[in-house]
Amino acid sequence: MPTVAELETALSRVIDPEIRRPITEIGMVRSVDVDDAGAAVIGIDLTTQGCPMRERITDDVDSAARSVDGVTDVRIELGVMTDEQRENLRSQLRGGKPEPVIPFTQPGNMTRVYAIASGKGGVGKSTVTANLAAAMAADGLKVGVLDADIFGFSIPGMLGVAGQPTRLDDMLLPPIAHEVKAVSIGMFVPAGQPVVWRGPMLHRAIEQFLADVFWGDLDVLLLDLPPGTGDIAISVAQLLPHAELVVVTTPQAAAAGVAERAGSIATQTSQSVVGVIENMAWLEQADGSRLHVFGEGGGAKVSERLSATLGTKVPLLGQVPLDISAREAGDAGTPVVVSDPESPAAQALRDIARSLSARQRGLAGRSLGVTPVAR
């Protein structure tokens, strides 16, 4: 006959689709009973009354219970966590801290944080961000994207995210698309409605997205910054002082000059610039030749000038060609690295993503486990 212990073991393999932890670990399993005939009755407490993952969790629990030898029937009794249970869960997800904190600034945090910047709009910065995130996730990394472009948000559409994050009282559980956790102000405003905010509200929005969202244990966090060097770029430097900049430009001389200024902000914020990505580098012709629609050499020039300005090597990470499939994929809500991984743009973006993934975080801000000894 099946035992309660066997059922609990099976349930420990059920992962909450939003929190990404076993339901037994986060207190969702209220009770487990099995009678002499092998019929199991399992009590599950959902995090919220309107949990959008109710059906998926129910199906996963049912499948897990039926996988135990001797189980003849499964009945699932759904409930909702009490206020105390939710408070305990929030504290658990915050690492035992009752109040929100920015996890990426805590000692010992190993998440690599890349802020994707550009000097001007229209260079494909958001497309690059969405594809880098999806490529890293496809390689098995745990990835999050914060759409910091409050006025010109586009990440939800490019990743195909619909609806709002699930609320766990004052904590937000971010939607997941293509195995990427994403949060954007675009998930909270009606379609077509502009966001009309000034500096303090912009700063508070970024702070809340960093502290109030349950990001979990990420390998990489990407921030899609707005163009230029305004309020949000400064707020990100203050809130995430160890974030590293990736500058996106096109080959055009005018765009390259503006992109250089976006990277030079690092001289005032004490951030480092990881490198430069040249987007829309060329259009490949049917005969194999390359048509340089926006000119040539913009990315290399930005790389050289930033290296001279910052006094450290700022490499050209890669050149991404113009590719119709990349535009079509973004419009459809599926990054081209997922929908057409062998396309020229996808291959270039995957190579850049892997070069960024391979970089290790420095020791700044990390605990070394050393305790001073009094003499």
C-alpha positions in Angstrom: 0.0 0.0 0.0 1.2 3.6 -0.7 2.4 5.5 2.3 2.1 9.2 3.2 5.9 9.5 3.1 6.0 8.1 -0.5 3.3 10.6 -1.5 5.2 13.5 0.1 8.4 12.4 -1.7 6.5 12.5 -5.0 5.0 15.9 -4.2 8.5 17.3 -3.5 9.1 16.9 -7.2 6.2 19.3 -8.1 7.7 22.8 -8.8 5.6 25.9 -8.4 5.7 27.4 -11.9 6.1 31.0 -10.7 8.3 30.7 -7.6 10.3 27.8 -9.1 10.6 25.9 -5.9 9.1 22.6 -4.7 5.6 23.1 -3.3 6.5 21.1 -0.2 9.3 23.6 0.5 7.2 26.7 0.3 4.3 25.4 2.4 1.7 24.8 -0.2 1.0 21.2 0.8 -1.5 21.4 3.7 -2.2 17.7 4.2 -1.6 14.3 2.7 -3.8 11.3 3.5 -4.2 7.8 2.0 -6.8 5.2 2.9 -6.6 1.4 2.9 -7.9 1.3 -0.7 -5.0 3.4 -2.0 -7.1 6.6 -2.5 -5.1 9.7 -1.8 -6.5 13.0 -0.5 -4.1 16.0 -0.8 -4.7 19.4 0.5 -3.0 22.2 -1.4 -3.0 25.9 -0.3 -2.5 28.3 -3.2 -0.6 31.5 -2.6 -3.6 33.6 -3.8 -7.3 33.1 -4.4 -7.0 34.0 -8.1 -3.7 32.0 -8.7 -3.3 31.9 -12.5 -1.4 28.6 -12.2 -4.2 26.8 -10.4 -4.9 24.3 -13.1 -1.3 23.6 -13.8 -0.5 23.0 -10.1 -3.5 20.8 -9.8 -2.5 18.7 -12.8 1.1 18.4 -11.6 0.0 17.3 -8.1 -2.4 14.8 -9.6 0.3 13.3 -11.9 2.9 13.2 -9.1 0.5 11.4 -6.7 -0.6 8.9 -9.3 3.0 8.0 -10.1 3.3 6.3 -6.6 2.8 2.6 -6.8 -0.5 1.5 -5.3 -2.4 4.8 -5.6 -5.8 4.0 -7.0 -7.4 7.5 -6.9 -6.4 11.1 -6.2 -8.6 13.9 -4.8 -7.1 17.4 -4.5 -8.7 19.8 -2.0 -7.7 23.4 -2.9 -7.4 26.2 -0.3 -5.7 29.5 0.0 -2.8 30.5 2.3 -3.6 32.5 5.4 -2.1 35.9 6.0 0.4 34.3 8.3 1.4 31.7 5.8 1.9 34.3 3.1 4.0 36.4 5.5 6.2 33.4 6.3 6.5 32.6 2.6 7.5 36.2 1.7 10.1 36.2 4.5 11.4 32.8 3.3 11.7 34.1 -0.3 13.6 37.2 0.9 16.1 35.0 2.7 14.6 35.5 6.1 14.4 39.3 5.8 10.9 40.6 6.6 11.3 43.8 4.6 12.1 44.1 0.9 15.7 44.4 -0.1 17.5 44.5 -3.4 19.0 41.0 -3.5 21.6 41.9 -6.2 23.4 44.2 -3.8 23.6 41.8 -0.9 27.0 40.4 0.1 27.6 37.0 -1.5 25.1 37.5 -4.3 26.5 35.9 -7.5 24.1 37.4 -10.1 25.8 39.1 -13.0 24.0 42.3 -13.8 24.2 43.8 -17.3 22.6 47.2 -18.1 22.0 47.3 -21.9 22.4 51.0 -22.9 22.3 53.1 -26.0 22.8 56.7 -26.9 19.7 57.1 -29.0 16.5 55.2 -29.7 15.9 53.0 -32.7 19.2 51.0 -32.6 17.5 47.8 -31.6 18.5 47.8 -27.9 15.4 46.1 -26.7 15.6 43.4 -29.4 19.2 42.7 -28.4 18.2 42.5 -24.7 15.3 40.1 -25.3 17.4 37.9 -27.5 20.4 37.8 -25.1 18.1 36.8 -22.3 16.4 34.0 -24.3 19.7 32.8 -25.6 21.2 32.6 -22.1 18.1 30.8 -20.8 18.3 28.3 -23.6 21.8 27.6 -22.5 20.5 26.6 -19.1 21.1 29.9 -17.1 18.5 31.4 -14.8 17.8 34.8 -16.3 15.7 37.8 -15.5 14.9 41.0 -17.5 13.9 44.3 -16.0 12.4 46.6 -18.5 13.8 49.9 -17.2 12.6 51.9 -20.2 9.5 53.2 -18.4 8.4 55.5 -21.2 9.2 53.3 -24.2 8.7 49.8 -22.7 8.7 47.0 -25.3 10.0 43.9 -23.5 6.6 42.3 -22.8 5.7 42.3 -26.4 9.1 41.0 -27.6 9.0 38.1 -25.0 5.3 37.4 -25.6 4.4 38.1 -22.0 0.7 38.8 -21.3 -1.0 39.8 -18.1 0.3 41.1 -14.8 2.7 39.6 -12.3 1.0 37.6 -9.6 0.8 39.5 -6.3 1.7 37.9 -3.0 0.6 40.8 -0.9 3.5 43.3 -1.3 5.6 40.9 -3.4 5.3 40.4 -7.1 6.0 37.0 -8.8 7.2 37.9 -12.3 5.7 36.2 -15.4 8.1 33.7 -17.2 8.4 33.5 -21.0 11.0 31.3 -22.8 12.3 30.5 -19.3 13.0 34.2 -18.7 11.5 36.1 -15.7 10.4 39.6 -16.9 9.0 42.7 -15.3 7.9 45.9 -17.0 5.7 48.9 -16.3 4.0 47.8 -19.5 2.4 45.0 -17.5 0.5 47.5 -15.4 -0.8 50.2 -17.7 -3.7 49.9 -20.2 -2.8 49.6 -23.9 -2.1 52.9 -25.5 -1.8 54.8 -22.2 1.4 56.9 -21.8 3.4 57.0 -18.6 3.9 60.6 -17.5 6.3 60.6 -14.6 9.2 62.7 -13.3 12.5 61.7 -11.9 11.5 60.7 -8.3 8.7 58.4 -9.5 11.0 56.8 -12.1 13.6 56.1 -9.4 10.9 54.6 -7.1 9.6 52.4 -9.9 13.1 50.9 -10.6 13.6 50.4 -6.9 10.3 48.6 -6.5 11.0 46.4 -9.5 14.3 45.4 -7.9 13.2 44.9 -4.3 9.5 44.0 -4.5 9.8 41.4 -7.3 10.8 37.8 -6.3 13.6 37.2 -8.8 14.9 34.1 -7.2 18.5 32.9 -7.6 19.4 34.4 -10.9 22.6 33.8 -12.8 22.1 36.9 -15.0 19.9 40.0 -14.7 19.6 42.2 -17.8 18.2 45.7 -17.6 16.8 47.3 -20.8 17.7 50.9 -20.2 16.1 53.9 -22.0 18.2 55.7 -24.5 20.6 58.4 -23.2 22.0 59.3 -19.9 18.9 60.6 -18.0 17.3 59.9 -14.6 17.0 56.1 -15.0 20.6 55.5 -16.0 21.6 57.5 -12.8 19.1 55.6 -10.6 20.4 52.2 -11.9 24.0 53.3 -11.1 22.9 54.2 -7.5 20.7 51.1 -6.9 23.0 48.6 -8.7 26.5 50.1 -8.3 28.1 46.8 -9.6 26.0 46.7 -12.8 28.1 46.6 -15.9 27.2 48.4 -19.1 26.8 47.0 -22.6 26.5 49.7 -25.2 24.4 49.0 -28.4 25.0 51.1 -31.5 24.5 50.9 -35.3 27.3 51.4 -37.8 26.1 54.9 -38.6 28.6 57.6 -37.5 25.9 59.8 -35.9 24.6 56.8 -33.8 28.1 55.8 -32.9 28.9 59.3 -31.6 25.8 59.3 -29.3 26.5 55.8 -28.2 30.0 56.8 -27.0 28.4 59.4 -24.7 26.1 56.7 -23.3 29.1 54.6 -22.4 31.1 57.5 -21.0 28.6 57.9 -18.2 30.7 55.2 -16.5 33.3 57.8 -15.8 30.8 59.5 -13.4 29.0 56.5 -12.0 32.1 54.3 -11.4 30.6 51.5 -13.5 32.5 49.3 -15.9 31.6 49.0 -19.6 31.7 45.3 -20.7 31.7 46.0 -24.4 29.9 47.3 -27.5 27.4 45.5 -29.7 27.0 46.8 -33.3 23.4 46.1 -34.4 22.1 46.3 -38.0 25.7 45.8 -39.1 24.9 44.8 -42.7 22.2 43.2 -44.9 23.3 39.9 -46.4 22.5 39.6 -50.1 21.4 36.5 -52.0 24.8 36.2 -53.7 26.5 36.2 -50.3 27.7 39.8 -50.4 27.0 42.3 -47.7 25.1 45.6 -48.1 26.1 48.1 -45.5 22.9 50.0 -45.2 24.0 52.2 -42.3 27.7 52.4 -43.2 30.6 50.6 -41.6 32.8 50.7 -38.5 30.5 52.4 -36.0 30.9 49.7 -33.4 34.6 49.6 -33.7 34.9 53.3 -33.3 32.8 53.3 -30.2 34.9 50.5 -28.8 38.2 52.4 -29.5 37.0 55.7 -28.2 35.5 54.2 -25.0 38.7 52.3 -24.4 40.7 55.6 -24.6 38.2 57.5 -22.5 37.8 54.9 -19.7 41.5 53.8 -19.7 40.5 50.1 -20.1 39.8 47.7 -22.9 36.2 48.0 -24.1 35.9 45.2 -26.8 33.5 45.0 -29.7 31.4 42.0 -28.5 29.9 41.3 -31.9 28.1 42.5 -35.0 24.5 41.6 -35.5 23.3 41.7 -39.2 20.0 43.1 -40.3 17.6 40.1 -40.4 13.9 40.2 -41.3 13.3 37.1 -39.2 14.6 39.0 -36.2 12.0 41.7 -36.7 9.2 39.2 -37.4 10.1 37.1 -34.3 10.1 40.2 -32.1 6.6 41.2 -33.4 5.4 37.7 -32.7 6.6 37.6 -29.1 9.3 35.0 -29.7 12.9 36.0 -29.9 14.7 35.0 -33.0 17.2 32.9 -31.1 14.3 30.7 -30.2 12.2 30.8 -33.4 15.0 30.7 -35.9 18.2 29.8 -34.1 20.2 29.2 -37.3 19.4 32.6 -38.8 22.5 35.0 -39.1 21.2 37.4 -36.5 20.4 34.6 -34.1 23.8 33.1 -34.4 25.5 36.4 -33.8 23.3 37.1 -30.7 23.9 33.6 -29.3 27.7 34.1 -29.6 27.5 37.4 -27.8 25.2 35.9 -25.1 27.7 33.1 -24.5 30.6 35.5 -24.2 28.7 37.5 -21.6 27.7 34.3 -19.7 31.3 33.2 -19.5 32.4 36.3 -17.7 32.8 36.0 -13.9 31.8 38.6 -11.4 34.5 40.5 -9.6 35.1 40.3 -5.8 33.7 43.8 -5.2 30.8 43.6 -2.8 31.2 39.9 -2.1 31.8 38.3 1.2 35.2 36.5 1.3 34.3 34.5 4.5 37.2 36.1 6.4 36.8 37.2 10.0 39.3 39.6 11.6 41.1 38.2 14.7 41.9 40.6 17.6 45.5 40.6 18.6 
